Amino acid sequence: MQLTDSFHIDLDVARRRQQTNAWAKAVLLLAMGLYFVWVIASGNLPNYINERFAWLSYVAAAVLLLLGAHGIWRLLRPARSPISDDPLLQLVSARQEEHRPISWGVLAIVAFPLVLGTLIPSRPLGAESVSSISTSAVSAANVAEFQIDPLQRNVLDWLRVFNSSSDFSEFNGERADLIGFMYREPTFGENQFMIARFTVSCCVADASALGVPAHWAETATVEQGQWIRVQGVFQVGSFRDNTLPILQVESVELIDEPAHPYLYP
C-alpha cells in the first residue's frame, strides 16, 4: 500500500513538472511572437536589421505565435486516458515525457533577450555608439553610384565614389547635400567634423560607422550626435593626416533623426 502511494506521489510530481515546463515553453513562444509583432507594428524593426531581411521577422512572428498557440491548445485540451491502470507504468511514461521538454536553462537563455528587448527602449545607433569611424566605403563604387545625381548621393555613395578615384582633385568644386549626424574627435583639426552614418549589412551586430570629412567655422555650435543636413562644395585637403576631399560647408540645418537612419550597402 505504501509502495503504491509512493508511485502515485512520484507520478503526480512528474506530471506537474511536465506541465509546468510545457506551460513555460508555450507562454515564452507566444510572448516572443507578440514581441516580434510589437517591434514590426511600432516601426522599430529597422533599428535592428537591414530592411531587405524584414520578411524574416514576419515569418518568425507567425511561426512563434503558431507554436505558442499550439502548445497552449495541447495543455488545455482534455487529458487522455492513461495507457495503463498500473501506476508503475504510468510513472515510467510520465518520466519519459519529462525528459522531452526543453530544459529550464535553455528557456532562461531564450527569455533573456526578450526581457532585455522589453525593458530597454529601442533606438538606432548614434554618435555615442561609434568606436571607430572610417572614410572608406564597404565596397568600391559601381555604375549606379556614378549615375546618381551628386546632390542626391548619400554618405555611402560619396565614399564609394571617392574610393574608386585615383585623383581626388577631380572632386574639387563638386557640390553635395548630405544628411548625417555630427561627429567630432579631439584629434580632428580645428573646425573639422564628419557627417556620419551607420551602415548595416544584415543587422546592427555588423554595423559600421562611416563619415564624410567636413570643415565649418561654426562646428563647435552643434552638439555631438545632432542630426544635420549639410550643403557645401568639396575641396581636397588634409584630414587625419590623409589627403581627402573635404566638404567646405556653406549651410547647416538641424533636423530630426530620419525614420530610417541606417544606410544599406
C-alpha positions in Angstrom: 0.0 0.0 0.0 2.8 2.4 0.9 4.6 1.5 -2.2 1.6 2.2 -4.4 1.1 5.6 -2.6 4.7 6.4 -3.3 4.2 5.7 -7.0 1.2 8.0 -7.1 3.1 10.8 -5.4 6.0 10.4 -7.9 3.6 10.2 -10.8 1.9 13.5 -9.7 5.2 15.2 -9.2 6.4 14.1 -12.7 3.2 15.3 -14.3 3.3 18.7 -12.5 6.9 19.2 -13.6 6.0 18.3 -17.2 3.0 20.6 -17.3 4.9 23.5 -15.7 7.7 23.2 -18.3 5.2 22.9 -21.1 3.4 26.0 -20.0 6.6 27.9 -19.6 7.7 26.9 -23.2 4.3 27.8 -24.7 4.0 31.1 -22.9 7.6 32.0 -23.9 7.0 31.2 -27.6 3.7 33.2 -27.6 5.5 36.2 -25.8 8.3 36.2 -28.3 5.8 36.1 -31.2 3.9 39.0 -29.7 7.2 40.9 -29.2 8.0 40.5 -32.9 4.6 41.8 -33.8 5.1 44.8 -31.5 8.5 45.6 -33.0 7.1 45.4 -36.5 3.9 47.4 -35.7 5.9 50.1 -33.8 8.2 50.7 -36.7 11.2 49.8 -34.7 12.3 46.8 -36.9 14.8 48.9 -38.9 16.6 49.7 -35.7 17.7 46.0 -35.6 18.0 44.6 -39.1 18.6 45.5 -42.8 15.2 46.3 -44.4 15.6 43.7 -47.1 15.5 41.0 -44.4 12.4 42.3 -42.8 10.3 39.4 -44.2 12.2 37.0 -42.0 10.8 38.8 -38.9 7.3 38.4 -40.3 7.9 34.7 -40.8 9.4 34.4 -37.3 6.5 36.2 -35.7 4.0 33.9 -37.4 5.9 30.7 -36.5 6.4 31.7 -32.9 2.7 32.6 -32.5 1.6 29.3 -34.1 3.9 27.3 -31.9 2.9 29.1 -28.7 -0.8 28.8 -29.5 -0.5 25.1 -30.4 1.3 24.5 -27.1 -1.4 26.2 -25.1 -4.1 24.3 -27.0 -2.4 21.0 -26.2 -2.3 21.9 -22.5 -5.9 23.0 -22.3 -7.4 20.1 -24.2 -9.0 17.2 -22.2 -6.4 14.8 -20.8 -6.0 11.5 -22.5 -6.8 8.3 -20.6 -3.7 6.7 -19.1 -2.1 3.9 -21.1 -2.5 1.5 -18.2 -4.0 1.3 -14.8 -0.7 0.2 -13.4 0.8 3.2 -11.5 4.3 1.9 -12.2 3.8 2.0 -16.0 2.1 5.5 -15.7 5.2 6.7 -13.7 7.6 5.4 -16.3 5.5 7.0 -19.1 5.5 10.3 -17.2 9.2 10.2 -16.6 9.8 9.6 -20.3 7.6 12.6 -21.1 9.5 14.7 -18.5 12.8 14.2 -20.4 11.4 15.6 -23.6 10.7 19.3 -22.6 13.3 22.0 -23.1 15.5 22.4 -20.0 14.9 25.4 -17.7 18.4 26.7 -18.6 17.6 26.8 -22.3 14.3 28.5 -21.5 16.1 31.1 -19.4 18.6 31.8 -22.2 15.8 32.3 -24.7 13.9 34.5 -22.3 16.9 36.8 -21.6 16.9 38.7 -24.9 13.1 39.0 -24.7 13.4 40.6 -21.2 16.2 43.0 -22.4 14.2 43.9 -25.5 11.2 44.7 -23.4 13.0 46.7 -20.7 15.5 48.7 -22.9 13.9 51.2 -25.3 14.6 50.6 -28.9 16.7 53.3 -30.6 19.1 53.4 -33.5 22.8 53.6 -33.1 24.2 57.2 -32.8 27.4 59.1 -32.1 27.7 57.5 -28.7 28.0 54.1 -30.3 30.9 55.0 -32.5 34.1 53.1 -31.5 35.9 53.8 -34.8 34.8 55.7 -37.9 36.0 55.2 -41.5 36.3 57.3 -44.6 36.4 54.2 -46.7 33.2 52.6 -48.0 32.4 48.9 -47.7 32.9 48.3 -51.4 34.1 50.2 -54.5 31.7 52.3 -56.4 29.7 50.7 -59.2 27.9 52.2 -62.2 24.8 53.0 -60.0 26.8 55.4 -57.8 28.2 57.3 -60.8 24.7 57.7 -62.3 23.2 59.2 -59.2 23.0 63.0 -59.3 25.8 64.3 -57.0 23.2 66.3 -55.0 21.3 63.0 -54.4 24.2 61.0 -53.2 24.3 60.0 -49.5 27.4 59.5 -47.3 27.9 55.9 -48.5 27.6 56.9 -52.2 30.2 59.6 -51.9 32.7 57.4 -50.1 32.3 54.7 -52.7 32.9 57.2 -55.5 36.0 58.6 -53.6 37.3 55.0 -53.2 37.1 54.4 -57.0 39.2 57.5 -57.8 43.0 57.7 -58.2 42.9 61.6 -58.3 40.8 63.3 -55.7 41.3 66.7 -57.4 38.6 65.7 -59.8 36.1 66.3 -57.0 37.2 69.9 -56.4 34.1 72.1 -56.8 31.6 69.2 -56.7 28.5 70.2 -54.7 27.0 67.9 -52.1 23.8 67.8 -50.0 24.2 65.3 -47.2 22.3 64.1 -44.1 24.0 62.6 -41.1 24.8 63.1 -37.5 27.6 65.4 -36.2 30.7 63.5 -35.2 33.9 65.0 -33.7 37.0 63.6 -32.1 39.7 65.5 -30.2 42.2 64.5 -32.9 40.3 66.3 -35.6 41.7 69.6 -37.0 40.2 72.9 -36.0 36.6 73.3 -37.2 36.7 69.8 -38.7 33.9 67.2 -38.2 32.4 64.3 -40.0 28.9 63.9 -41.4 28.4 60.4 -40.2 26.0 57.5 -40.8 25.9 53.8 -39.8 25.8 51.1 -42.5 24.1 47.8 -41.7 24.6 44.8 -44.0 22.5 42.3 -42.1 21.8 43.5 -38.6 23.1 46.0 -36.0 25.7 43.4 -35.0 27.7 44.2 -38.2 27.0 47.9 -38.2 29.9 50.2 -39.3 30.3 54.0 -38.9 31.2 55.9 -42.0 31.7 59.6 -42.4 32.5 62.4 -44.9 35.0 64.9 -43.6 33.8 68.5 -43.5 35.1 71.9 -42.5 32.9 74.6 -41.0 33.8 77.6 -38.9 30.9 77.1 -36.5 31.4 73.4 -35.9 31.5 73.9 -32.1 28.0 75.3 -32.1 26.4 71.9 -32.9 26.2 69.2 -30.4 27.8 65.8 -30.9 25.3 63.4 -32.4 22.9 66.0 -33.6 21.3 65.1 -37.0 22.1 67.7 -39.6 21.6 68.5 -43.3 24.8 69.9 -44.7 25.3 71.6 -48.1 28.7 72.7 -49.5 31.5 72.1 -52.0 34.3 69.6 -51.9 37.9 70.7 -51.8 40.9 68.4 -51.4 42.6 68.9 -48.1 44.2 67.2 -45.1 42.1 65.2 -42.7 43.6 62.9 -40.0 47.0 63.0 -41.8 45.4 61.9 -45.1 44.6 63.8 -48.3 40.9 63.6 -48.9 38.0 65.5 -50.4 36.7 67.7 -47.6 33.3 69.3 -47.7 33.6 73.0 -47.3 30.3 73.7 -45.6 28.1 76.5 -46.8 25.0 75.8 -44.7 23.9 73.5 -41.9 20.3 72.7 -40.9 19.4 71.0 -37.7 17.0 68.2 -38.4 15.2 65.3 -36.6 16.6 61.8 -36.8 15.4 60.2 -40.0 12.8 57.4 -39.8 15.4 55.1 -41.4 18.8 56.3 -40.1 20.9 53.5 -41.4 22.4 53.1 -44.9 22.5 49.7 -46.6 25.5 48.6 -48.7 
